[in-house]
Amino acid sequence: MKAQQGIHSGLPAARYYRANDPQWHWLEERENTDVSNFIEAANQQQADWFEPLAPLEEALYQSHLARRELAVTSLKTPLDHFTFWSETGAKDDYPCWWRHPNHQPEQLECFFDVSARATEHDFYDMGDMALSPDEQWLAWTEDTQGDERFTLWLKALPDGKPVKLLSDIGAGLCWAEDQTATMATLLFTRFDDTQRPDSVWRILLSLDDPSASLAPELVLREEDPEFWIGIGKTRSRSWLLLESGSKDTSEIHLLPAHTPAATPLCIQPRQAGVEYHIDHRPGSFYRLHNQAGAHFQLDFLSESQLGQRQLDWLTLIAHREEATLEGVDAFSWGLMLGERDHDQAQVRLRRLVFNAEHTCTLDEYLALPEQPCSQLLEDAPHFDSQVLRLREESFTQPTSWFSLDLTSGERTLLKRAPVYGSLQPEQLVSKRLWATSHDGEQVPVSVVMRADLADQPLPTLLYGYGAYGEALDPWFSIARLELLECGAAFAVAHVRGGGERGEPWYLNGKMAHKENSFHDYMAAREALVEQGVSDPQRIVAYGASAGGLLVGTCINRAPDAFCAALLDVPFLDVLRTMQNPELPLTTAEYSEWGNPEAPDVMARIRGYSPIDNIKPQKYPALWIEGSWFDTRVSYWEPAKFYAQVSLEQQGSAPILMRTDMNSGHGGASGRFKAWRDTARQDAFILWALGLDAHPSPDPA
């Protein structure tokens, strides 16, 4: 081991530098004690540097707690036999689940205390909970390490002893509808060697003695390494859905929910580039697909045709250029659709009502409280429900839940998340800007700030993601109030690669078009400055996971555009990761980034991969977060980036890394640990923006 000399000689990267491995590939050797020693040294460096900011972190954390409702009771949801809800105590990390027989609220009982189960573990994540059809059995999956490998448990409600059934399975669960007094079928997924969900299994449970249940049987295996498989059930409870998909191609098999041992039936064989979703009403299947165009169209099929060689799908809503159909939910009376307007980057809910002849008798959009905002259809377990539950929020308004009576049209506020403290929602203002990217494309940029500061350039945190077609629709954040009250603005760059302006927005920011994402992010930064929103000397970039790739590339190319950057579990070693099909996610990601076995794809990825483009220059202050048990972005990606940038840094700004040794991709488990992590990050952000009144740490 050879330490690099000079101004960096005291850094962990210099002490652990190996001249024969300047790319730090040896950090991938998890069992090598030098790896853990290096990470511990980096953690200590971060802790030493951060010590002067510890009082600010504590103040932010306590202020965060004071702003939010700590004792939280969820909305009650009546099912067929019982009404269910959760309660989280003011000092608890996890909820306790309660129920009472419908119309008998006095007979309440706690049937599952998640906090009690989490007590014995440093990390705890609930994968899924599933109630049996008779609502007397609970199955759940849990991860106690952070590597997203789950254990299946079962208990009789309310107070049966938990029985461990299976280990090392996927998170999702789904009951069939074949339950009797003595048996029931439960479906789950398993992984292959790269932790790809590659198969669906069923286990026939003995309800008299769950530990004596039969061995699981394979239902369906997905052989293509680019495809993942999952399970679901139609709201009609008639069909189980075995959903296999890559990033751009779908294939769905159906199983009768009441006879889950039947042979799965493929409703539409996969075609490269064709994605589709299926829902069901008695007599009809509905298919949302992009075969006719990138923005999706909605077709329906008579259920009587199922199993025929040629299916006669009929168009219900044709493909349109101005909007993308994003989701379909079937009810006995008709459909609820999610529809995204491309011009406004706004999702709206659309209701279709059908008569007995399947003629549409009503087609209407639900009213929006404001634009931009998020309006979502919450889970509606009853197929024939005439009362929907809506969830609404925006950058300035906290989450509110409403019931919407479809018969009378009456909206009733069920709950609004309270906000305590000196900064209230009505003191905030949100703006939608448009940035002009390198090719003339108009990129939406959302900004929220204090209304009393909206007439001046502000220190700004610029958030970016832009991958997988995920849309960053408006969301309210209690934690964000800490930054806003200190005088910062919070901005979101809705770059191509995300889904904010429909499917083409996604397609134009992936594969060969990935460069658009980076140009869009920088255009957003320039628009914030040019339109007087942001102080050009005080802009911090933030990106997590694939957003870390976005930000990492931009700071390599324009380090002087930001005073600091925060990279949270960042995807930084893109080329090397995509060259290793044995890693989790790699094969499934080929349709997002490309397969570097092709020389042109390798050159393209190498051109932006953050680790492959580090060079000697003045980097802004960097705060890099990793997780030891992360299976999505391995701990060594942030570690290698940190090491190389540390040695190439030509300025005095700190390059810091913190690795959580007890968590995975989602960070710390438990809400208080997560809030503490947020306070720590916010302390760094405020320091970088010059909004911290505390003494600045020594950058060395």
C-alpha positions in Angstrom: 0.0 0.0 0.0 1.4 3.3 -1.0 0.3 6.7 0.3 0.2 9.6 -2.1 2.3 12.5 -1.0 1.6 16.2 -0.9 -1.4 18.3 0.3 -3.6 15.2 0.4 -1.3 13.1 2.5 -3.5 13.2 5.6 -6.6 12.0 3.9 -7.9 8.4 4.1 -7.7 8.3 0.3 -4.0 9.1 0.4 -3.2 6.6 3.2 -5.0 3.7 1.5 -3.9 4.6 -2.1 -2.5 1.7 -4.2 -0.4 2.8 -7.1 -1.2 -0.5 -8.9 -5.0 0.1 -8.6 -5.7 3.8 -9.2 -9.3 3.0 -9.9 -9.7 1.6 -6.4 -11.3 -1.6 -7.6 -9.9 -3.4 -4.5 -12.7 -1.6 -2.6 -15.1 -4.2 -4.1 -13.5 -6.9 -1.8 -16.1 -6.7 1.0 -14.3 -9.2 3.2 -10.9 -7.4 2.9 -10.3 -5.7 6.3 -8.6 -2.8 4.4 -12.0 -2.0 2.9 -13.7 -1.7 6.2 -10.7 0.2 7.6 -10.8 2.7 4.7 -14.6 3.2 5.2 -14.2 3.7 8.9 -11.4 6.2 8.3 -13.6 8.1 5.9 -16.5 8.1 8.4 -14.1 9.4 11.1 -12.9 12.2 8.7 -16.5 13.2 8.1 -17.3 13.1 11.8 -14.3 15.2 12.7 -15.1 17.8 10.0 -18.7 17.9 11.0 -18.2 18.3 14.7 -18.6 22.1 14.7 -21.9 21.6 12.9 -23.2 19.1 15.4 -25.1 21.8 17.4 -26.8 22.9 14.2 -27.8 19.3 13.3 -29.3 18.9 16.8 -31.2 22.1 16.5 -32.5 21.1 13.0 -33.5 17.7 14.3 -35.4 19.1 17.3 -37.1 21.7 15.2 -38.1 19.1 12.7 -39.7 17.0 15.5 -41.5 20.1 16.8 -43.0 20.9 13.4 -44.7 17.5 12.8 -47.4 15.3 14.3 -45.4 12.6 16.1 -48.4 10.5 17.3 -50.0 9.6 14.1 -53.2 7.7 13.5 -54.0 6.6 9.9 -57.4 6.8 8.3 -59.6 3.8 9.0 -60.3 1.4 6.1 -63.3 -0.9 6.4 -62.9 -4.2 4.6 -65.5 -7.0 4.3 -65.5 -8.0 8.0 -63.2 -5.6 9.9 -62.1 -2.0 9.9 -58.3 -1.6 9.9 -55.9 1.3 10.8 -52.5 2.0 12.2 -51.3 4.1 15.1 -47.7 5.2 15.7 -46.9 6.4 19.2 -45.1 9.8 19.6 -41.8 8.0 20.6 -42.2 5.0 18.2 -40.4 4.4 15.0 -43.0 1.9 13.6 -46.7 1.6 13.9 -49.1 -0.7 15.7 -51.9 -2.1 13.6 -55.5 -2.2 14.9 -58.8 -3.5 13.9 -62.4 -3.8 15.1 -65.4 -5.6 13.6 -67.3 -3.4 11.2 -69.8 -1.2 13.0 -68.5 -2.3 16.4 -65.7 0.2 17.2 -65.7 -0.6 20.9 -64.2 -4.0 20.2 -60.8 -2.7 19.0 -57.7 -4.8 19.3 -54.0 -4.4 18.3 -53.1 -7.3 16.1 -49.6 -6.4 15.0 -47.0 -4.3 16.8 -44.3 -3.6 14.3 -42.2 -1.6 16.8 -42.0 -4.7 19.1 -40.7 -6.8 16.2 -38.1 -4.1 15.2 -36.7 -3.8 18.7 -34.2 -6.6 18.4 -32.6 -5.4 15.1 -30.4 -2.5 14.2 -32.2 -2.4 10.8 -35.8 -3.3 10.2 -37.9 -2.9 7.0 -41.4 -4.2 6.5 -41.6 -5.5 2.9 -45.3 -6.3 2.6 -48.3 -7.1 4.7 -51.2 -9.2 3.3 -54.5 -10.1 4.9 -56.2 -13.4 4.1 -59.5 -13.3 2.3 -61.4 -13.9 5.6 -59.2 -11.3 7.3 -58.2 -13.7 10.1 -54.6 -14.4 9.0 -51.7 -12.0 8.4 -48.7 -12.7 6.3 -45.8 -10.4 6.1 -42.2 -10.1 4.9 -39.4 -8.4 6.7 -35.8 -7.4 6.1 -33.6 -7.2 9.1 -30.3 -6.3 7.4 -30.9 -3.9 4.6 -30.0 -6.2 1.7 -33.7 -6.5 0.5 -33.8 -10.2 1.1 -37.0 -10.9 3.0 -38.3 -13.5 5.4 -42.0 -14.7 5.3 -44.0 -14.8 8.5 -47.6 -15.9 9.3 -49.9 -15.4 12.3 -53.5 -16.0 13.2 -55.3 -12.8 14.2 -55.4 -11.2 16.6 -52.8 -12.7 18.8 -51.5 -16.0 17.3 -47.8 -16.8 17.6 -45.8 -15.7 14.5 -44.6 -18.7 12.4 -41.5 -18.3 10.2 -42.3 -20.0 6.9 -39.5 -19.0 4.4 -36.3 -17.0 4.1 -34.5 -15.3 1.3 -37.5 -14.4 -0.8 -38.9 -11.2 -2.4 -40.9 -8.6 -0.6 -44.3 -8.9 -2.2 -47.1 -11.2 -1.2 -50.6 -12.0 -2.6 -53.3 -14.3 -1.3 -55.4 -16.3 -3.7 -59.1 -16.5 -3.2 -59.3 -20.2 -2.5 -59.4 -20.0 1.3 -61.3 -22.7 3.2 -61.5 -23.4 6.9 -58.3 -25.4 6.8 -56.2 -24.2 3.9 -55.3 -21.2 1.8 -52.8 -20.3 -1.0 -50.2 -17.6 -0.7 -48.1 -16.4 -3.6 -44.6 -14.8 -3.4 -41.5 -14.2 -5.5 -37.9 -15.5 -5.3 -34.6 -14.3 -6.6 -31.9 -15.6 -8.9 -28.2 -15.3 -8.1 -28.1 -11.7 -9.1 -31.1 -10.9 -6.8 -33.5 -10.5 -9.7 -37.1 -11.5 -8.9 -37.2 -14.3 -11.4 -40.0 -16.6 -10.3 -43.4 -16.8 -8.7 -44.2 -19.5 -6.2 -47.3 -20.6 -4.3 -47.4 -22.2 -0.9 -50.5 -24.1 0.2 -50.9 -23.1 3.9 -52.2 -25.5 6.5 -54.3 -23.1 8.7 -54.5 -25.8 11.4 -50.7 -26.0 11.6 -48.9 -23.5 9.5 -45.5 -25.0 10.2 -46.7 -28.2 8.5 -47.6 -26.4 5.3 -46.6 -28.0 2.0 -43.4 -27.1 0.3 -43.7 -24.2 -2.2 -44.4 -25.0 -5.8 -43.1 -23.0 -8.8 -45.9 -21.2 -10.7 -43.9 -19.3 -13.3 -40.2 -18.6 -14.0 -38.9 -15.7 -16.0 -35.8 -16.8 -17.9 -34.8 -13.5 -19.6 -32.2 -11.8 -17.3 -33.5 -8.4 -18.3 -37.0 -9.1 -16.9 -38.3 -9.0 -13.4 -41.5 -10.7 -12.3 -44.1 -9.6 -9.7 -47.6 -10.5 -8.5 -50.9 -8.7 -8.1 -54.6 -9.2 -8.1 -57.4 -7.3 -9.8 -59.8 -5.3 -7.5 -62.6 -7.6 -8.7 -60.7 -10.4 -6.9 -61.3 -12.6 -9.9 -57.7 -12.8 -11.3 -54.2 -13.0 -10.1 -51.7 -11.1 -12.3 -48.2 -12.5 -12.9 -46.4 -9.4 -14.3 -43.1 -9.8 -16.0 -41.3 -6.8 -17.4 -38.1 -5.1 -18.4 -37.6 -1.4 -18.5 -39.6 -1.1 -21.8 -41.4 -4.4 -22.4 -44.3 -6.2 -20.6 -45.9 -9.6 -20.5 -48.7 -10.6 -18.1 -50.0 -14.1 -17.3 -53.4 -14.6 -15.6 -54.4 -17.1 -13.0 -58.0 -17.6 -11.8 -57.8 -16.3 -8.2 -60.2 -19.1 -6.9 -58.2 -21.9 -8.6 -54.5 -20.8 -8.3 -53.2 -24.2 -9.2 -54.4 -23.7 -12.8 -51.9 -23.1 -15.6 -51.1 -19.4 -16.1 -52.5 -17.9 -19.3 -50.6 -15.3 -21.2 -53.0 -12.5 -22.2 -50.5 -10.9 -24.7 -47.1 -12.3 -25.6 -44.2 -9.9 -25.2 -43.1 -7.6 -28.0 -39.9 -5.6 -27.7 -40.7 -2.1 -26.6 -44.4 -2.7 -25.9 -45.6 -2.1 -22.3 -49.1 -2.9 -21.1 -51.2 -3.1 -18.0 -54.3 -5.1 -17.3 -57.4 -4.6 -15.2 -60.7 -6.4 -15.0 -64.4 -5.9 -14.6 -66.8 -8.9 -14.8 -67.3 -9.3 -18.6 -64.4 -7.2 -19.7 -60.6 -6.9 -19.6 -58.9 -3.5 -20.0 -55.5 -3.1 -21.6 -53.4 0.2 -21.3 -50.6 -0.1 -23.8 -48.2 1.8 -26.0 -48.3 -0.4 -29.0 -50.2 2.2 -31.0 -48.1 5.2 -29.7 -45.7 6.3 -27.0 -48.5 8.0 -25.0 -50.6 4.8 -24.4 -54.1 4.0 -25.4 -56.9 2.1 -23.6 -58.6 -1.0 -25.1 -61.1 -3.4 -23.8 -61.8 -7.1 -24.5 -64.9 -9.2 -23.9 -64.0 -11.8 -21.2 -65.6 -14.5 -23.3 -62.7 -14.3 -25.7 -60.1 -15.2 -23.1 -58.2 -18.2 -24.3 -58.9 -17.8 -27.9 -56.0 -17.7 -30.4 -56.9 -14.3 -31.7 -58.2 -11.6 -29.3 -60.4 -8.8 -30.6 -59.4 -5.8 -28.5 -61.5 -2.7 -29.2 -60.3 0.9 -28.7 -61.8 2.8 -25.8 -59.5 5.8 -25.6 -57.2 6.3 -28.6 -53.6 7.5 -28.5 -53.2 11.3 -28.3 -50.2 13.6 -28.7 -51.2 16.0 -25.9 -51.6 13.5 -22.9 -50.3 10.2 -21.6 -52.5 7.6 -20.0 -50.6 6.5 -16.9 -52.9 4.1 -15.0 -56.2 2.4 -15.0 -58.3 1.2 -12.0 -61.5 -0.8 -12.5 -64.6 -0.7 -10.4 -68.0 -2.3 -10.9 -69.4 1.0 -12.2 -66.5 1.8 -14.6 -62.9 3.1 -14.6 -60.6 5.6 -13.0 -57.7 6.8 -15.2 -54.6 8.7 -14.4 -53.8 11.1 -17.3 -50.8 13.4 -17.6 -51.1 16.6 -19.5 -47.8 17.2 -21.4 -47.9 21.0 -21.5 -48.5 21.5 -17.8 -46.7 18.4 -16.6 -49.8 17.8 -14.5 -51.6 14.5 -13.7 -55.4 14.5 -13.6 -57.9 11.8 -12.5 -60.5 10.9 -15.1 -63.7 9.0 -14.4 -65.5 6.8 -16.9 -68.9 5.2 -16.1 -70.4 2.4 -18.2 -73.9 0.9 -18.4 -74.8 -2.8 -18.8 -74.0 -2.6 -22.6 -70.6 -1.2 -21.9 -71.6 2.2 -23.3 -69.8 5.1 -21.6 -72.4 7.3 -20.0 -70.1 9.7 -18.1 -66.6 10.9 -18.9 -65.3 13.6 -16.5 -62.1 14.9 -14.9 -62.0 15.4 -11.2 -61.4 19.0 -10.0 -57.9 20.0 -9.0 -57.3 22.2 -5.9 -54.4 24.0 -7.7 -51.7 23.5 -10.3 -49.2 22.1 -10.1 -50.2 19.6 -7.4 -50.5 15.9 -6.8 -53.9 14.2 -6.8 -53.8 10.4 -6.3 -56.5 7.8 -5.9 -55.8 6.0 -2.6 -56.4 2.3 -2.2 -60.1 1.5 -2.6 -60.5 -2.2 -1.6 -64.2 -2.5 -2.4 -64.9 -3.2 -6.1 -68.4 -1.6 -6.0 -67.5 1.4 -3.8 -69.3 4.7 -4.8 -67.1 6.6 -2.4 -63.4 7.2 -3.4 -60.6 8.3 -1.2 -58.3 11.0 -2.7 -54.9 12.2 -1.5 -53.8 15.7 -2.5 -50.7 17.8 -1.8 -48.4 20.4 -3.4 -45.1 22.1 -2.7 -46.9 24.5 -0.4 -49.8 22.5 1.0 -49.4 19.4 3.2 -51.1 16.1 2.5 -54.9 16.1 2.7 -57.2 13.2 2.4 -60.7 13.6 1.0 -63.7 11.3 0.4 -65.5 11.9 -2.8 -69.1 10.6 -3.0 -69.6 9.7 -6.7 -73.4 9.8 -6.3 -73.7 13.2 -4.8 -70.4 14.7 -5.8 -69.7 15.8 -2.2 -66.1 16.1 -1.1 -65.4 15.7 2.6 -62.0 16.4 4.2 -61.0 13.4 6.2 -57.6 14.5 7.4 -55.0 17.1 6.8 -51.5 16.6 8.0 -50.9 19.3 10.7 -47.9 21.6 10.4 -46.6 23.2 13.7 -44.1 25.9 14.2 -43.5 29.4 13.0 -43.4 28.7 9.2 -46.9 27.8 8.0 -48.0 26.7 4.5 -49.8 30.0 3.8 -46.4 31.7 4.2 -44.9 29.7 1.2 -45.2 30.4 -2.5 -44.5 27.9 -5.4 -43.5 28.8 -8.9 -43.2 26.9 -12.2 -40.4 28.1 -14.4 -39.4 26.9 -17.9 -35.8 26.5 -18.8 -34.5 26.4 -22.4 -32.2 23.4 -22.8 -29.4 23.1 -25.4 -31.7 21.9 -28.2 -34.5 24.4 -27.5 -36.6 22.0 -25.4 -38.5 23.6 -22.6 -37.8 22.0 -19.2 -40.1 22.5 -16.3 -38.5 23.7 -13.0 -40.5 23.8 -9.8 -39.5 26.2 -7.0 -40.9 26.7 -3.5 -39.7 29.5 -1.0 -40.9 31.8 1.7 -43.3 34.3 0.2 -41.6 37.3 1.9 -38.3 36.4 0.2 -39.7 35.7 -3.3 -38.6 39.0 -4.8 -34.8 38.4 -4.4 -32.2 35.8 -5.5 -32.0 33.2 -2.8 -29.5 30.4 -1.8 -31.0 27.4 -3.5 -31.0 23.6 -3.2 -31.5 22.1 -6.7 -32.9 18.6 -6.7 -32.6 16.3 -9.7 -33.5 12.8 -10.7 -34.5 12.0 -14.3 -34.4 8.3 -14.8 -36.7 5.3 -15.3 -39.6 7.5 -16.3 -40.3 8.4 -12.6 -42.1 11.7 -12.2 -41.3 14.1 -9.4 -44.8 15.4 -8.9 -45.3 18.1 -6.2 -44.9 16.8 -2.7 -44.9 18.6 0.7 -42.1 18.0 3.1 -41.9 18.9 6.8 -38.1 18.5 6.7 -37.9 21.0 3.8 -39.4 23.7 6.1 -36.1 23.9 8.0 -34.2 25.0 4.8 -37.0 27.3 3.7 -37.2 29.1 7.1 -33.5 29.7 7.0 -34.0 31.6 3.8 -33.2 28.9 1.1 -35.3 28.1 -1.9 -35.9 24.5 -3.0 -36.0 23.8 -6.7 -36.7 20.6 -8.7 -35.4 20.2 -12.2 -37.8 18.0 -14.1 -35.3 16.8 -16.6 -35.8 14.4 -19.5 -35.4 10.8 -18.4 -38.2 11.3 -15.8 -41.9 11.1 -16.6 -43.1 14.6 -15.9 -44.2 15.3 -19.5 -45.2 11.8 -20.6 -43.5 8.8 -22.1 -41.6 10.8 -24.7 -40.0 12.8 -21.9 -38.7 9.6 -20.5 -37.5 8.1 -23.8 -35.6 11.3 -24.7 -33.5 11.1 -21.5 -32.4 7.4 -21.6 -30.0 5.2 -23.7 -28.5 7.3 -26.5 -30.4 10.4 -25.3 -29.1 10.4 -21.8 -27.0 13.5 -22.5 -30.3 15.5 -22.5 -30.7 14.9 -18.8 -27.4 16.6 -18.0 -28.1 19.5 -20.3 -31.6 19.9 -18.8 -30.3 20.0 -15.3 -27.7 22.7 -16.1 -30.4 24.6 -18.1 -32.6 24.5 -15.0 -29.7 26.0 -12.9 -29.2 28.8 -15.5 -32.9 29.6 -15.6 -33.1 29.9 -11.8 -30.3 32.5 -12.0 -31.5 34.3 -15.1 -35.0 34.7 -13.7 -33.8 36.1 -10.4 -34.8 33.1 -8.2 -31.3 31.9 -7.2 -28.0 33.4 -6.1 -25.5 32.0 -8.6 -22.8 31.7 -6.0 -25.0 29.7 -3.6 -26.6 26.8 -5.4 -26.2 23.2 -3.9 -26.9 20.2 -6.2 -28.7 17.2 -4.7 -29.1 13.8 -6.3 -29.9 10.3 -4.9 -29.4 6.9 -6.6 -29.8 7.6 -10.3 -30.1 11.3 -9.4 -26.5 10.9 -8.0 -25.5 9.9 -11.5 -27.1 13.1 -12.9 -25.5 15.4 -10.3 -22.1 13.6 -10.4 -21.8 14.1 -14.1 -22.8 17.7 -13.9 -20.2 18.6 -11.2 -17.5 16.8 -13.2 -18.4 19.0 -16.2 -19.2 22.3 -14.4 -17.8 22.2 -10.9 -18.0 26.0 -10.5 -21.8 26.0 -11.1 -22.4 24.8 -7.6 -21.0 25.7 -4.2 -21.6 22.1 -3.0 -23.3 18.9 -4.0 -24.9 16.1 -1.9 -24.8 12.6 -3.5 -27.0 10.1 -1.6 -26.5 6.4 -2.4 -25.3 7.6 -5.8 -25.0 5.5 -9.0 -21.6 6.7 -10.0 -19.6 3.7 -11.4 -22.0 3.2 -14.3 -19.7 1.6 -16.9 -18.1 -1.0 -14.6 -21.5 -1.8 -13.1 -23.1 -2.3 -16.5 -20.2 -4.5 -17.5 -20.9 -7.0 -14.7 -24.1 -9.0 -15.3 -23.6 -10.8 -12.0 -24.5 -7.7 -10.0 -28.0 -7.1 -8.9 -30.0 -4.9 -11.4 -27.3 -4.9 -14.2 -29.2 -7.0 -16.8 -32.5 -5.3 -16.0 -30.8 -2.0 -16.6 -29.6 -2.7 -20.1 -32.7 -1.0 -21.5 -32.2 2.1 -19.4 -28.4 2.7 -20.0 -27.5 0.2 -22.7 -25.3 -2.9 -22.8 -21.6 -1.9 -23.0 -20.7 -5.0 -24.9 -21.5 -2.9 -27.9 -18.5 -0.6 -28.5 -20.7 2.5 -29.3 -22.6 2.0 -26.1 -19.4 1.6 -24.0 -18.1 4.8 -25.5 -21.4 6.6 -24.7 -21.5 5.4 -21.1 -17.9 6.2 -20.5 -18.5 9.7 -21.8 -20.7 10.5 -18.8 -20.1 7.9 -16.1 -19.1 10.1 -13.1 -16.2 7.8 -11.9 -14.7 7.7 -15.4 -14.6 11.5 -15.8 -13.0 12.6 -12.6 -10.1 15.0 -13.3 -7.8 17.4 -11.5 -9.9 20.5 -10.9 -11.5 22.6 -8.2 -14.5 20.5 -7.0 -17.2 22.1 -4.9 -17.7 20.8 -1.4 -19.1 17.2 -1.7 -21.1 15.2 0.8 -21.4 11.6 -0.3 -23.6 9.0 1.4 -23.4 5.2 1.0 -24.8 2.1 2.7 -22.9 -1.0 3.5 -25.8 -3.4 2.7 -27.0 -1.6 -0.4 -27.8 -4.1 -3.2 -28.9 -1.5 -5.7 -25.9 0.8 -5.6 -23.0 -1.1 -4.0 -21.2 0.7 -1.2 -18.0 0.7 -3.3 -19.5 3.1 -5.9 -19.6 6.2 -3.6 -16.4 4.9 -1.9 -14.4 4.8 -5.1 -15.8 8.2 -6.3 -14.9 9.7 -2.9 -11.4 8.3 -3.0 -10.6 9.5 -6.5 -12.1 13.0 -6.2 -10.3 13.4 -2.8 -6.9 12.9 -4.6 -7.8 15.0 -7.7 -9.2 18.0 -5.7 -7.3 21.1 -6.6 -9.3 23.4 -4.3 -9.8 23.6 -0.5 -13.5 22.6 -0.4 -14.0 19.4 1.6 -14.7 16.0 0.0 -16.6 13.9 2.6 -18.1 10.5 2.7 -20.4 8.8 5.3 -21.2 5.1 4.9 -24.1 3.8 7.0 -22.9 0.3 8.1 -26.4 -0.8 9.2 -28.6 0.0 6.2 -29.4 -0.5 2.6 -30.4 1.6 -0.4 -33.3 3.2 1.5 -31.1 4.5 4.3 -31.6 4.2 8.0 -34.7 2.3 9.1 -37.1 3.8 11.6 -38.4 7.3 11.2 -36.3 8.9 13.9 -33.1 7.6 12.5 -34.2 8.8 9.0 -35.1 12.3 10.4 -31.7 12.4 12.1 -30.0 11.7 8.8 -32.0 14.4 7.1 -31.0 16.9 9.8 -27.3 16.0 9.3 -27.6 16.5 5.6 -29.5 19.8 6.0 -26.8 21.1 8.4 -24.2 20.5 5.6 -26.5 22.2 3.0 -27.0 25.3 5.2 -23.3 25.5 5.8 -22.6 25.3 2.1 -25.3 27.9 1.3 -23.8 30.3 3.9 -27.0 30.2 6.0 -25.3 28.7 9.0 -24.5 31.1 11.8 -22.2 28.6 13.5 -18.5 28.6 12.9 -17.4 26.9 9.7 -15.4 23.7 10.1 -11.8 23.6 9.0 -11.9 22.5 5.3 -8.8 20.4 5.9 
